[in-house]
């Protein structure tokens, strides 16, 4: 099988998709923005060819590159695993006759108001939402739905540029910020009260063949706005033991079918609260922030290889037996600046060393990253344990014990 892979070098974990495809027997042709001579030996040897373009999001350039490859070999698949690359990849696939997730499905996964409209039509429970092209539309939606509301870009990933507003004054400020930033249309949503998590899958022909359910502590908006919080997310190994997790999985399967995702990794966010389980949004690509590393550690399985096996062979290679829950805790510096040191690392290693997957501690003198930059922006620790509740306790202890000092 000949597979074109979009941008094999950046971000850093992109190489793992290439290596997994090659280990599964695929001939991988990379298309990227870097020079071929800059590829390291391992990555270069995993590809049978490489084509440089100015930008992998330039659809015209990408079509030319793909047609050049097609003039030499039959191309079975074209895969993109970065959010910003998914729509150009879908457009290129349709222009060059390569099977894969369609432009329509990809657009619905990126345009949040259209996504929710399509899912509500399919009976999937979601928050009330609208696409607003003017301040008048936003005010009308606020009058109809009431506060709190969430305002966010129509397309994008994560909580970046997402705002919660609780009254007219905050809404007026948020509208001004969005319009001043150059936005011409934004997504406005009902705020859904409840606990937040995500459901990730690898799907084959709209059927989930691998899945994982993960919890946020606390919810993302609070986690990305509050310095003193050491936020966590933990993937559970209790999916077979709870009707709730069955409900989450059922919801995810309905979303994949309703949007006609096809064969792809997915990342879905959900809320569970007084109004029940509500779907939030989906990306037709793998999750970020090292989630697949946690899923691999929780199952003693290489999830990248599983993805590749589904792509290449049309079926999974190994089951997810879930012997462990696994999680990450982000450790924020006490202020912005440069790292001056750490305390508590040795204590945690002494208490929980056998359960530590890995840790990341930028060197002294390294510039800090802002709180909103995410879970892996500064220091972090990843751990696993057979008991979910015990893992939560251990991660809480890590947050209390390790301090990141900055000046």
C-alpha positions as CSV (number, residue, x, y, z in Angstrom):
1,X,0.0,0.0,0.0
2,X,1.3,3.4,-1.0
3,X,0.4,6.2,1.5
4,X,1.2,9.9,1.3
5,X,1.8,11.4,4.8
6,X,1.5,15.1,5.2
7,X,4.3,16.9,7.1
8,X,6.4,14.1,8.6
9,X,8.7,16.3,10.7
10,X,6.7,18.8,12.7
11,X,5.4,18.7,15.3
12,X,7.9,16.2,16.8
13,X,5.5,13.3,17.2
14,X,4.7,13.3,13.5
15,X,7.6,10.9,12.9
16,X,5.8,8.3,15.0
17,X,3.0,8.1,12.5
18,X,5.4,7.6,9.6
19,X,7.4,5.0,11.5
20,X,4.2,3.1,12.4
21,X,3.0,3.1,8.8
22,X,6.3,1.8,7.6
23,X,6.5,-0.9,10.3
24,X,3.0,-2.0,9.2
25,X,4.2,-2.6,5.6
26,X,3.2,0.6,3.9
27,X,5.3,2.5,1.4
28,X,5.3,6.0,2.9
29,X,5.8,9.1,0.7
30,X,6.2,12.3,2.8
31,X,5.1,15.7,1.6
32,X,6.4,18.5,3.9
33,X,7.8,22.0,4.2
34,X,11.3,21.0,5.2
35,X,14.3,20.2,3.1
36,X,14.9,16.5,2.4
37,X,18.6,16.7,3.4
38,X,17.5,17.8,6.9
39,X,15.6,14.5,7.5
40,X,17.4,12.2,10.0
41,X,18.4,8.7,8.9
42,X,15.6,6.9,10.8
43,X,12.8,9.0,9.3
44,X,14.3,9.1,5.8
45,X,14.7,5.3,5.8
46,X,11.0,4.9,6.8
47,X,9.9,6.7,3.6
48,X,10.2,5.6,0.0
49,X,10.0,9.2,-1.2
50,X,9.7,12.8,-0.1
51,X,8.4,15.9,-1.8
52,X,9.0,19.5,-0.5
53,X,6.3,22.1,-0.8
54,X,6.2,25.8,0.3
55,X,3.1,25.1,2.5
56,X,1.2,21.9,3.2
57,X,-1.9,24.1,3.7
58,X,-1.7,25.5,0.1
59,X,-4.2,23.2,-1.7
60,X,-2.8,24.1,-5.2
61,X,0.7,23.2,-4.2
62,X,-0.4,20.0,-2.5
63,X,-2.5,18.9,-5.6
64,X,0.6,19.4,-7.8
65,X,2.7,17.4,-5.4
66,X,0.2,14.6,-5.1
67,X,-0.3,14.4,-8.9
68,X,3.5,14.2,-9.3
69,X,3.6,11.2,-6.9
70,X,0.5,9.7,-8.7
71,X,2.4,9.9,-12.0
72,X,4.9,7.4,-10.6
73,X,2.9,5.1,-8.2
74,X,-0.6,4.3,-7.3
75,X,-1.6,6.2,-4.2
76,X,-4.0,4.3,-1.9
77,X,-4.3,6.8,1.0
78,X,-3.3,10.4,2.0
79,X,-3.1,10.9,5.7
80,X,-2.9,14.1,7.8
81,X,-2.9,14.1,11.6
82,X,-2.6,17.8,12.4
83,X,-5.8,19.8,12.8
84,X,-4.7,22.6,10.5
85,X,-3.8,20.1,7.8
86,X,-7.1,18.1,7.8
87,X,-9.1,20.4,5.5
88,X,-6.4,20.9,2.8
89,X,-5.8,17.1,2.9
90,X,-9.5,16.4,2.3
91,X,-9.6,18.9,-0.6
92,X,-6.6,17.3,-2.1
93,X,-8.0,13.8,-1.8
94,X,-11.2,14.8,-3.5
95,X,-9.3,16.6,-6.3
96,X,-7.0,13.6,-6.9
97,X,-9.4,10.7,-6.4
98,X,-7.8,9.3,-3.2
99,X,-10.3,7.8,-0.7
100,X,-10.6,9.1,2.8
101,X,-12.6,11.4,5.0
102,X,-14.5,13.8,2.8
103,X,-14.4,17.6,2.5
104,X,-17.9,17.8,3.9
105,X,-17.1,15.6,7.0
106,X,-13.9,17.5,7.6
107,X,-15.7,20.8,7.3
108,X,-18.3,19.7,9.8
109,X,-15.6,18.6,12.2
110,X,-14.0,22.1,12.0
111,X,-17.0,24.5,11.8
112,X,-18.5,24.2,15.2
113,X,-22.0,25.7,14.6
114,X,-22.5,23.6,11.4
115,X,-21.2,20.5,13.3
116,X,-23.8,20.9,16.1
117,X,-26.6,21.7,13.6
118,X,-25.9,18.4,11.8
119,X,-25.7,16.4,15.0
120,X,-28.8,17.9,16.4
121,X,-30.6,16.8,13.2
122,X,-29.3,13.3,13.8
123,X,-30.6,13.3,17.4
124,X,-27.2,13.8,19.1
125,X,-27.6,15.9,22.3
126,X,-25.6,19.1,22.1
127,X,-25.6,22.6,23.6
128,X,-27.7,25.2,21.8
129,X,-25.4,27.1,19.4
130,X,-25.3,29.5,16.5
131,X,-22.9,31.0,14.0
132,X,-22.9,34.8,14.4
133,X,-21.7,37.2,11.7
134,X,-22.7,40.3,13.6
135,X,-23.1,41.7,17.1
136,X,-26.9,41.8,16.6
137,X,-27.0,38.0,16.1
138,X,-25.0,37.5,19.2
139,X,-27.2,39.7,21.3
140,X,-30.3,38.0,19.9
141,X,-28.9,34.5,20.8
142,X,-28.1,35.8,24.3
143,X,-31.6,37.1,24.8
144,X,-33.1,33.7,23.7
145,X,-30.7,31.3,25.6
146,X,-29.6,33.4,28.5
147,X,-26.2,33.4,30.4
148,X,-23.7,31.9,30.8
149,X,-22.5,31.7,27.1
150,X,-19.4,30.5,25.4
151,X,-17.8,32.4,22.5
152,X,-15.2,30.7,20.4
153,X,-13.7,30.7,16.9
154,X,-15.8,28.7,14.4
155,X,-12.8,26.5,13.6
156,X,-9.8,25.5,15.7
157,X,-8.7,23.1,18.4
158,X,-8.6,23.2,22.1
159,X,-9.6,26.1,24.3
160,X,-7.6,28.8,22.6
161,X,-9.5,32.1,22.2
162,X,-12.6,30.5,24.0
163,X,-14.4,32.9,26.4
164,X,-17.2,32.4,28.9
165,X,-19.4,35.4,29.5
166,X,-21.9,35.7,32.4
167,X,-23.7,39.0,31.7
168,X,-24.2,41.8,29.2
169,X,-21.1,43.7,30.2
170,X,-18.8,40.7,29.7
171,X,-20.6,39.9,26.4
172,X,-20.0,43.4,25.1
173,X,-16.3,43.1,26.0
174,X,-16.0,39.7,24.3
175,X,-17.7,40.9,21.1
176,X,-15.3,43.8,20.9
177,X,-12.3,41.5,21.4
178,X,-13.4,39.1,18.7
179,X,-14.2,41.8,16.2
180,X,-10.9,43.7,16.9
181,X,-9.0,40.5,16.4
182,X,-10.3,40.3,12.8
183,X,-13.0,37.7,13.3
184,X,-15.9,37.9,10.8
185,X,-17.9,35.0,12.2
186,X,-17.8,33.2,15.6
187,X,-19.5,30.4,17.3
188,X,-21.8,31.2,20.2
189,X,-23.0,28.4,22.5
190,X,-25.1,27.7,25.5
191,X,-22.8,27.0,28.5
192,X,-23.2,23.4,29.6
193,X,-22.7,22.8,33.3
194,X,-21.0,19.6,34.2
195,X,-17.8,17.5,34.3
196,X,-15.8,17.6,31.1
197,X,-13.9,14.8,29.3
198,X,-13.1,13.4,25.9
199,X,-13.6,10.2,24.0
200,X,-11.0,9.2,21.4
201,X,-11.3,6.5,18.8
202,X,-9.8,4.9,15.8
203,X,-12.6,4.2,13.3
204,X,-12.7,1.9,10.3
205,X,-15.5,2.6,7.8
206,X,-17.5,4.5,10.4
207,X,-17.1,1.6,13.0
208,X,-15.2,2.2,16.2
209,X,-12.4,-0.4,16.5
210,X,-10.4,1.2,19.4
211,X,-11.6,3.7,22.0
212,X,-10.5,5.5,25.1
213,X,-12.4,7.7,27.6
214,X,-10.6,10.4,29.5
215,X,-11.5,12.9,32.2
216,X,-10.3,16.5,32.8
217,X,-9.6,17.8,36.3
218,X,-10.7,20.6,36.3
219,X,-12.6,21.5,33.1
220,X,-10.5,23.0,30.4
221,X,-11.5,26.7,30.6
222,X,-10.6,26.8,34.3
223,X,-7.4,24.8,33.7
224,X,-6.2,27.1,31.0
225,X,-6.9,30.3,32.8
226,X,-5.8,29.6,36.4
227,X,-2.1,29.6,37.2
228,X,-2.3,27.9,40.7
229,X,-4.2,24.9,39.3
230,X,-2.0,21.9,38.3
231,X,-4.5,20.5,35.8
232,X,-4.7,16.8,34.9
233,X,-6.4,14.5,32.5
234,X,-6.7,10.8,33.1
235,X,-7.7,8.0,30.8
236,X,-9.8,5.4,32.6
237,X,-9.4,1.6,32.6
238,X,-13.0,1.2,33.8
239,X,-14.8,1.5,30.5
240,X,-16.2,-2.0,30.7
241,X,-17.6,-1.5,34.2
242,X,-19.9,1.5,33.9
243,X,-23.2,2.2,32.1
244,X,-22.0,5.8,31.8
245,X,-19.0,4.8,29.7
246,X,-21.2,2.7,27.5
247,X,-23.4,5.8,27.0
248,X,-20.3,7.9,26.0
249,X,-19.2,5.2,23.6
250,X,-22.7,5.0,22.1
251,X,-22.7,8.8,21.7
252,X,-19.4,8.7,19.9
253,X,-20.4,6.0,17.5
254,X,-23.5,8.0,16.6
255,X,-21.4,11.1,15.9
256,X,-19.0,9.2,13.7
257,X,-21.9,7.7,11.7
258,X,-23.8,11.0,11.5
259,X,-20.8,12.9,10.1
260,X,-19.6,10.0,8.0
261,X,-16.0,10.1,9.3
262,X,-15.0,6.8,7.6
263,X,-11.6,5.5,8.5
264,X,-9.8,8.0,10.8
265,X,-8.7,8.7,14.3
266,X,-11.1,11.0,16.1
267,X,-11.1,13.2,19.2
268,X,-14.5,14.1,20.8
269,X,-15.2,16.3,23.8
270,X,-18.2,15.8,26.1
271,X,-19.9,17.3,29.2
272,X,-21.9,15.4,31.8
273,X,-24.1,17.4,34.2
274,X,-27.6,18.2,35.3
275,X,-28.9,18.1,31.7
276,X,-27.3,14.7,31.1
277,X,-24.5,13.7,28.7
278,X,-23.9,16.4,26.0
279,X,-21.6,16.1,23.0
280,X,-19.3,19.2,22.6
281,X,-17.2,18.9,19.5
282,X,-15.1,16.5,17.3
283,X,-11.8,16.5,15.4
284,X,-11.2,14.0,12.6
285,X,-7.6,13.5,13.7
286,X,-5.7,12.1,16.7
287,X,-5.8,14.0,19.9
288,X,-2.9,16.2,20.9
289,X,-1.0,16.7,24.1
290,X,0.5,13.2,24.1
291,X,-2.8,11.4,24.6
292,X,-1.8,8.4,22.5
293,X,1.4,8.0,24.7
294,X,-0.9,7.7,27.7
295,X,-3.2,5.2,25.9
296,X,-0.1,3.2,24.9
297,X,1.2,3.1,28.5
298,X,-2.3,2.2,29.8
299,X,-2.6,-0.8,27.5
300,X,1.0,-1.9,26.9
301,X,0.2,-1.4,23.2
302,X,1.7,1.0,20.6
303,X,-1.4,3.0,19.7
304,X,0.4,4.6,16.7
305,X,1.1,1.1,15.3
306,X,-2.6,0.2,15.9
307,X,-3.7,3.3,13.9
308,X,-1.3,2.3,11.1
309,X,-2.5,-1.3,11.2
310,X,-6.1,-0.1,10.7
311,X,-5.1,2.2,7.8
312,X,-2.9,-0.4,6.1
313,X,-4.7,-3.7,6.9
314,X,-8.3,-2.6,7.6
315,X,-8.4,-4.1,11.1
316,X,-6.7,-3.6,14.6
317,X,-3.7,-5.8,15.5
318,X,-4.1,-6.0,19.3
319,X,-6.9,-5.4,21.7
320,X,-7.0,-2.7,24.4
321,X,-6.9,-4.8,27.6
322,X,-6.8,-1.7,29.9
323,X,-4.6,-3.0,32.7
324,X,-3.9,0.6,33.8
325,X,-5.4,4.0,34.0
326,X,-2.9,6.7,32.9
327,X,-2.7,10.4,33.3
328,X,-0.7,13.6,33.1
329,X,-0.4,16.5,35.5
330,X,0.8,19.9,34.2
331,X,3.1,21.8,36.6
332,X,3.0,25.5,36.2
333,X,5.8,27.9,37.2
334,X,4.9,30.3,40.0
335,X,5.3,33.3,37.6
336,X,6.3,34.1,34.0
337,X,10.0,34.5,33.3
338,X,12.8,31.9,33.3
339,X,13.0,28.7,35.2
340,X,15.2,29.0,38.4
341,X,14.7,25.6,39.8
342,X,12.5,22.8,41.1
343,X,11.7,21.3,44.5
344,X,10.0,18.0,45.3
345,X,11.0,15.9,42.3
346,X,13.1,13.5,44.3
347,X,10.3,13.0,46.9
348,X,7.8,12.0,44.2
349,X,10.3,9.7,42.6
350,X,10.9,8.0,45.9
351,X,7.2,7.6,46.6
352,X,5.9,6.6,43.2
353,X,8.9,5.7,41.0
354,X,7.5,2.4,39.7
355,X,4.3,4.2,38.5
356,X,6.0,7.1,36.7
357,X,5.9,6.9,32.9
358,X,8.0,9.9,32.4
359,X,8.5,13.6,33.3
360,X,9.5,16.7,31.6
361,X,11.4,19.5,33.4
362,X,12.8,22.4,31.3
363,X,16.4,23.3,32.3
364,X,17.2,26.2,34.6
365,X,17.3,29.4,32.5
366,X,14.6,28.2,30.1
367,X,11.9,30.7,29.4
368,X,8.5,29.8,30.8
369,X,5.4,29.4,28.7
370,X,2.1,31.1,29.5
371,X,-0.6,29.2,31.4
372,X,-2.9,29.1,28.4
373,X,-0.2,27.3,26.3
374,X,-1.4,23.9,27.5
375,X,-0.7,20.8,29.5
376,X,2.8,20.2,28.1
377,X,3.9,23.8,27.8
378,X,6.1,23.8,30.9
379,X,6.9,20.9,33.3
380,X,4.7,17.8,33.5
381,X,4.7,14.3,35.0
382,X,2.9,11.3,33.4
383,X,1.9,8.2,35.5
384,X,-0.1,5.0,35.4
385,X,-1.7,2.7,38.0
386,X,-4.1,-0.2,37.9
387,X,-6.6,1.7,40.2
388,X,-8.1,4.9,38.7
389,X,-8.8,6.5,42.1
390,X,-5.3,5.7,43.4
391,X,-3.8,7.3,40.3
392,X,-5.8,10.5,40.9
393,X,-4.5,10.6,44.5
394,X,-0.9,10.2,43.2
395,X,-1.3,12.9,40.6
396,X,-2.8,15.2,43.2
397,X,0.2,14.5,45.4
398,X,2.6,15.4,42.6
399,X,0.8,18.7,42.2
400,X,1.1,19.5,45.9
401,X,4.8,18.3,46.1
402,X,6.6,19.5,43.0
403,X,7.1,23.2,42.6
404,X,8.4,25.0,39.5
405,X,10.3,28.2,40.5
406,X,10.7,31.1,38.1
407,X,12.2,34.5,38.2
